[in-house]
Amino acid sequence: MKNFMRFLCAAMLCVSFAACDPEDMFNVDGDNNNYSTLILGTWQVDLMSANGLDMTPPNMQISFYENGSGLMNDGGVTDHNNFTWAINGSIVNVTTDKYQFAFTIDSITATECAFHGDFIEMDGYEISGDIRFHMTKAGGTPGGDPDPSDTNWVDLGLPSGLLWAKCNVGATVPEGYGDYFAWGETLPKSDYSWSTYQYCTVNGDGGLATLTKYNTSSTYGTVDNMTVLESGDDAATANMGNGACTPTKENWEELLNNTRAEWTTLNGVYGRRFTAANGNSIFLPATGYHKDSDSYFLGEYGFYSSASLSVENPSYIWDFYFFSDNQEVVSYYNSRCTGLSVRAVKSSK
């Protein structure tokens, strides 16, 4: 039953609900086609219940994409993170490799969604009754500039004047893991391998054959000597707006050289806090990394992407990693196809 409830939580999170009567919720004005436009993006689950039982998972996020696909970020709890979705009138239909169900939209705005349903069948199990979801929009609007006065950005008094985001890309709280991205890709996915990587070709064994962009070595094909992410390939820019970007190797080094770091916890999540001379700080959770279809070192190590390619070996990137006793910016640990967390920066000007 415990596993069933876990799968139930993860699968039901493909759509969201509120534990309140539909009469108490506002309705959407205009054509029902507005639903499909408003629902796109990353959402944070605030409350989910079945027959009055609160089953809200911590820091669960759901991303809806324009092509009708989606991804749940639940820290690797369930194997069924990918889903497809479609809206027919006021009904959201959701399909995973295991589960199929539909929920009626009670309300939706640009920042808030509520759904309800009365039946789900999964893996031979059935649940019926009052099933409700509620979620709020996470992050900024893709393509829009972040507000310079937005409190989600922290001024650490750095020499460069850069502001650091309070949360990871895809997260709504500082301790949230957020989404994971292969280097140069702007959407999370379920398989982080060379066979699914955007900028490469693979050999017969599914391994790296050539790099098709950002290459400094003839070993990997045509050399273009591009060593820093373009904005169109930057997960921070794509998900948070044109003012946000992934930190470069130098940006990470500036953070480390101008703050005091400590291994600590925030709301039960392990990570490192970086405190500046002006008293401001940011918390980076120990997010681990995703490789192939698995996650590693969650809660033990933090691995964060940079925008900088390893010139010596362009199949690797510069990234920032830490654990309880050490922190370092390195170019030998993670290949470009590995799924890493992203913490954005932006100019204060």
C-alpha positions as CSV (number, residue, x, y, z in Angstrom):
1,M,0.0,0.0,0.0
2,K,2.9,2.4,0.8
3,N,4.3,2.0,-2.7
4,F,0.9,2.3,-4.2
5,M,0.3,5.6,-2.4
6,R,3.7,6.8,-3.6
7,F,2.9,6.0,-7.2
8,L,-0.6,7.5,-6.7
9,C,1.0,10.8,-5.5
10,A,3.5,10.9,-8.4
11,A,1.0,10.0,-11.1
12,M,-1.8,12.3,-9.9
13,L,0.7,15.2,-9.8
14,C,0.5,15.4,-13.6
15,V,-2.4,17.7,-12.9
16,S,-3.2,19.7,-9.7
17,F,-6.1,20.3,-7.4
18,A,-7.3,22.2,-4.3
19,A,-9.0,20.8,-1.3
20,C,-12.0,23.2,-1.5
21,D,-15.4,23.3,-3.1
22,P,-15.5,24.3,-6.8
23,E,-18.1,26.9,-5.9
24,D,-15.3,28.7,-3.9
25,M,-13.1,28.9,-7.0
26,F,-13.0,31.5,-9.7
27,N,-13.8,30.5,-13.3
28,V,-11.9,31.2,-16.4
29,D,-13.3,33.9,-18.7
30,G,-13.3,33.3,-22.5
31,D,-12.7,30.4,-24.7
32,N,-11.7,27.0,-23.3
33,N,-8.7,27.1,-25.6
34,N,-7.1,29.6,-23.2
35,Y,-6.5,26.6,-20.9
36,S,-3.9,25.1,-23.1
37,T,-2.0,28.4,-23.3
38,L,-2.1,29.2,-19.6
39,I,-1.1,25.8,-18.4
40,L,2.3,25.8,-20.2
41,G,5.3,26.1,-18.0
42,T,6.5,24.8,-14.6
43,W,4.1,24.5,-11.7
44,Q,4.6,23.9,-7.9
45,V,2.1,21.6,-6.2
46,D,0.7,23.3,-3.1
47,L,-2.0,20.8,-2.1
48,M,-3.3,17.4,-3.2
49,S,-5.9,15.2,-1.5
50,A,-8.0,12.1,-2.0
51,N,-11.2,11.7,-0.1
52,G,-10.0,14.4,2.3
53,L,-6.6,12.8,3.0
54,D,-3.8,15.4,2.5
55,M,-1.1,13.7,0.3
56,T,0.9,16.8,-0.7
57,P,4.5,15.9,-1.5
58,P,7.3,18.3,-0.7
59,N,8.7,20.5,-3.5
60,M,7.0,18.6,-6.3
61,Q,7.0,20.4,-9.6
62,I,5.4,19.7,-12.9
63,S,6.4,21.1,-16.3
64,F,3.9,21.3,-19.2
65,Y,5.5,21.8,-22.7
66,E,4.0,23.1,-25.9
67,N,4.3,19.8,-27.7
68,G,1.9,18.1,-25.2
69,S,4.6,16.4,-23.2
70,G,5.4,16.9,-19.6
71,L,7.8,16.0,-16.8
72,M,7.4,15.6,-13.0
73,N,10.4,16.6,-10.8
74,D,10.0,14.5,-7.7
75,G,13.6,13.9,-6.8
76,G,13.6,10.5,-8.4
77,V,10.9,9.0,-6.2
78,T,8.9,7.5,-9.1
79,D,10.1,5.9,-12.4
80,H,7.1,7.4,-14.3
81,N,8.2,11.1,-14.5
82,N,7.2,11.6,-18.2
83,F,3.7,12.1,-19.2
84,T,1.6,13.4,-22.2
85,W,-1.3,15.7,-21.9
86,A,-4.2,17.2,-23.9
87,I,-7.1,19.5,-23.1
88,N,-10.5,18.8,-24.5
89,G,-12.9,21.5,-23.4
90,S,-12.5,21.7,-19.6
91,I,-11.0,18.2,-19.3
92,V,-7.2,17.6,-18.9
93,N,-6.4,14.1,-20.2
94,V,-3.1,12.7,-18.8
95,T,-1.3,9.5,-20.0
96,T,1.9,7.9,-18.7
97,D,3.4,4.5,-19.4
98,K,1.4,3.1,-16.5
99,Y,-1.6,5.4,-15.8
100,Q,-4.4,7.1,-17.7
101,F,-6.9,9.5,-16.2
102,A,-8.7,12.8,-16.8
103,F,-9.4,15.7,-14.5
104,T,-11.9,18.6,-14.8
105,I,-10.5,22.1,-14.6
106,D,-12.1,24.0,-11.7
107,S,-10.1,27.2,-12.3
108,I,-6.9,28.4,-14.0
109,T,-5.2,31.7,-14.3
110,A,-1.6,32.6,-15.3
111,T,-0.5,31.8,-11.8
112,E,-3.0,29.3,-10.3
113,C,-4.6,26.1,-11.3
114,A,-7.2,23.9,-9.6
115,F,-8.6,20.5,-10.8
116,H,-10.8,17.7,-9.5
117,G,-11.6,14.1,-10.5
118,D,-13.4,11.1,-9.1
119,F,-11.6,8.0,-10.5
120,I,-8.1,6.8,-11.3
121,E,-6.9,3.3,-12.3
122,M,-3.2,2.5,-12.1
123,D,-1.3,-0.8,-12.1
124,G,-4.6,-2.6,-11.4
125,Y,-5.4,-0.4,-8.4
126,E,-8.5,1.8,-8.4
127,I,-9.3,4.8,-6.3
128,S,-12.6,6.7,-6.4
129,G,-14.1,9.6,-4.6
130,D,-13.1,13.2,-4.1
131,I,-9.7,13.8,-5.7
132,R,-8.4,17.4,-5.8
133,F,-5.3,19.3,-6.9
134,H,-4.0,22.8,-6.5
135,M,-0.7,24.3,-7.9
136,T,0.9,27.7,-8.5
137,K,3.1,28.8,-11.4
138,A,6.9,28.5,-10.7
139,G,9.6,30.8,-12.1
140,G,9.2,33.5,-14.6
141,T,7.5,33.7,-18.0
142,P,9.7,32.3,-20.7
143,G,11.2,35.1,-22.8
144,G,10.4,37.8,-20.4
145,D,12.9,39.9,-18.5
146,P,13.0,39.3,-14.7
147,D,12.0,42.3,-12.6
148,P,15.1,44.1,-11.3
149,S,13.3,44.5,-7.9
150,D,12.2,40.9,-7.8
151,T,13.0,39.5,-4.3
152,N,13.9,36.2,-5.9
153,W,17.3,37.7,-6.7
154,V,20.0,38.2,-4.1
155,D,22.7,40.9,-4.0
156,L,25.8,39.4,-2.5
157,G,27.9,42.6,-3.1
158,L,30.1,40.9,-5.6
159,P,32.7,42.8,-7.6
160,S,31.0,42.1,-10.9
161,G,27.6,43.3,-9.5
162,L,25.9,40.1,-10.5
163,L,22.8,39.0,-8.6
164,W,22.2,35.4,-7.8
165,A,18.8,33.7,-8.0
166,K,17.4,32.6,-4.7
167,C,16.1,29.3,-6.2
168,N,17.3,26.8,-8.7
169,V,15.7,26.9,-12.2
170,G,12.4,25.1,-11.9
171,A,12.2,25.4,-8.1
172,T,10.0,27.8,-6.0
173,V,11.8,27.5,-2.7
174,P,15.6,27.8,-2.0
175,E,15.8,24.2,-0.9
176,G,14.0,22.9,-3.9
177,Y,16.1,20.8,-6.3
178,G,14.4,22.2,-9.4
179,D,14.9,20.8,-12.9
180,Y,18.0,19.1,-14.3
181,F,19.4,20.0,-17.7
182,A,22.0,18.6,-20.1
183,W,24.4,21.3,-21.1
184,G,23.1,23.4,-24.0
185,E,19.5,22.1,-23.6
186,T,16.6,24.1,-22.2
187,L,14.1,21.4,-21.2
188,P,14.4,18.7,-18.6
189,K,14.0,15.1,-19.7
190,S,14.0,11.5,-18.3
191,D,17.1,10.1,-20.1
192,Y,20.4,12.0,-19.8
193,S,22.7,10.1,-22.2
194,W,24.6,10.8,-25.4
195,S,21.8,9.1,-27.3
196,T,19.3,11.8,-26.3
197,Y,21.7,14.8,-26.3
198,Q,20.9,17.6,-28.7
199,Y,24.3,18.5,-30.0
200,C,26.0,15.3,-31.0
201,T,25.9,12.2,-33.1
202,V,26.4,8.7,-31.5
203,N,28.1,5.5,-32.6
204,G,26.6,2.1,-32.8
205,D,26.9,1.6,-29.1
206,G,25.0,4.8,-28.3
207,G,28.2,6.6,-27.2
208,L,29.5,9.9,-28.4
209,A,30.8,10.0,-32.0
210,T,30.9,13.7,-32.9
211,L,29.9,17.1,-31.4
212,T,27.7,19.2,-33.7
213,K,28.1,22.5,-31.7
214,Y,30.5,23.9,-29.1
215,N,33.6,21.9,-30.2
216,T,37.2,22.8,-29.7
217,S,38.8,19.5,-30.8
218,S,39.0,17.8,-34.2
219,T,38.7,14.5,-32.3
220,Y,35.0,15.2,-32.1
221,G,34.4,16.5,-35.6
222,T,34.1,20.0,-37.0
223,V,35.7,22.6,-34.8
224,D,33.7,25.9,-34.2
225,N,35.7,27.0,-31.0
226,M,32.5,28.1,-29.3
227,T,33.1,27.8,-25.5
228,V,30.3,29.6,-23.8
229,L,26.5,28.9,-24.1
230,E,24.5,31.1,-26.4
231,S,21.4,32.5,-24.9
232,G,19.2,30.2,-27.1
233,D,20.9,27.2,-25.5
234,D,20.8,28.5,-21.9
235,A,18.3,26.8,-19.6
236,A,18.3,29.8,-17.2
237,T,17.5,32.3,-20.0
238,A,14.9,30.0,-21.6
239,N,13.1,29.3,-18.3
240,M,13.5,32.6,-16.4
241,G,13.8,35.3,-19.0
242,N,16.3,37.2,-21.1
243,G,18.0,38.8,-18.1
244,A,18.9,35.5,-16.5
245,C,21.7,33.3,-17.6
246,T,23.8,30.3,-16.4
247,P,26.9,31.4,-14.5
248,T,30.2,31.0,-16.2
249,K,33.2,29.3,-14.7
250,E,34.5,32.8,-13.6
251,N,31.1,33.6,-12.1
252,W,31.2,30.5,-9.9
253,E,34.8,31.3,-8.8
254,E,33.8,34.9,-7.9
255,L,31.0,33.5,-5.7
256,L,33.5,31.2,-3.9
257,N,36.1,33.9,-3.5
258,N,33.8,36.4,-2.0
259,T,31.5,34.4,0.3
260,R,31.8,32.2,3.4
261,A,30.4,28.7,2.7
262,E,29.1,26.2,5.2
263,W,27.4,22.8,5.0
264,T,24.0,23.0,6.6
265,T,20.3,22.2,6.1
266,L,17.3,24.2,5.1
267,N,13.9,22.8,6.0
268,G,15.5,19.3,6.3
269,V,17.4,19.5,2.9
270,Y,21.2,19.3,2.9
271,G,23.3,21.8,1.0
272,R,25.8,24.7,1.3
273,R,25.0,28.2,2.3
274,F,27.1,31.1,0.9
275,T,27.1,34.2,3.0
276,A,28.6,37.5,1.7
277,A,30.2,40.3,3.6
278,N,27.0,42.4,3.3
279,G,25.1,39.7,5.3
280,N,23.1,38.4,2.3
281,S,23.3,34.7,1.5
282,I,22.0,32.0,-0.9
283,F,21.5,28.3,-0.2
284,L,22.4,25.6,-2.8
285,P,20.8,22.2,-2.1
286,A,22.8,19.1,-2.6
287,T,20.9,18.0,-5.8
288,G,23.2,15.2,-7.0
289,Y,23.0,14.6,-10.8
290,H,21.0,12.6,-13.3
291,K,22.8,10.2,-15.7
292,D,20.9,8.0,-18.2
293,S,17.6,7.4,-16.4
294,D,18.9,7.4,-12.8
295,S,19.7,10.0,-10.2
296,Y,22.8,9.9,-8.0
297,F,24.0,11.5,-4.7
298,L,20.8,13.3,-3.9
299,G,21.2,15.0,-0.6
300,E,25.0,14.2,-0.5
301,Y,26.6,16.2,-3.3
302,G,25.7,19.3,-5.2
303,F,26.5,19.5,-9.0
304,Y,25.7,22.8,-10.7
305,S,26.2,23.6,-14.4
306,S,28.3,26.5,-15.7
307,A,28.0,28.2,-19.1
308,S,31.6,27.3,-19.8
309,L,32.9,24.4,-21.9
310,S,36.0,22.5,-21.1
311,V,38.4,23.6,-23.9
312,E,40.7,20.7,-23.3
313,N,38.0,18.1,-23.6
314,P,34.8,19.6,-25.1
315,S,32.7,16.6,-24.2
316,Y,32.9,17.9,-20.6
317,I,32.0,21.2,-19.0
318,W,33.1,23.3,-16.1
319,D,30.8,22.8,-13.2
320,F,30.6,23.6,-9.5
321,Y,30.4,20.6,-7.1
322,F,30.4,20.4,-3.4
323,F,29.8,18.0,-0.5
324,S,30.0,18.4,3.3
325,D,33.8,18.9,3.4
326,N,34.8,20.5,0.1
327,Q,33.7,22.6,-2.9
328,E,35.4,23.2,-6.2
329,V,34.9,24.4,-9.8
330,V,36.1,21.6,-12.0
331,S,36.2,20.5,-15.7
332,Y,36.7,16.8,-15.4
333,Y,33.7,15.4,-13.6
334,N,30.5,15.8,-15.7
335,S,30.0,15.3,-19.4
336,R,27.7,17.6,-21.4
337,C,24.9,15.0,-21.5
338,T,24.6,14.7,-17.7
339,G,21.6,16.3,-16.1
340,L,22.7,19.0,-13.7
341,S,21.0,21.7,-11.6
342,V,21.2,25.3,-12.8
343,R,21.3,28.4,-10.5
344,A,20.9,31.6,-12.5
345,V,22.6,34.9,-12.3
346,K,21.8,38.3,-13.9
347,S,23.2,41.8,-14.0
348,S,22.1,44.3,-11.4
349,K,22.2,47.1,-14.0
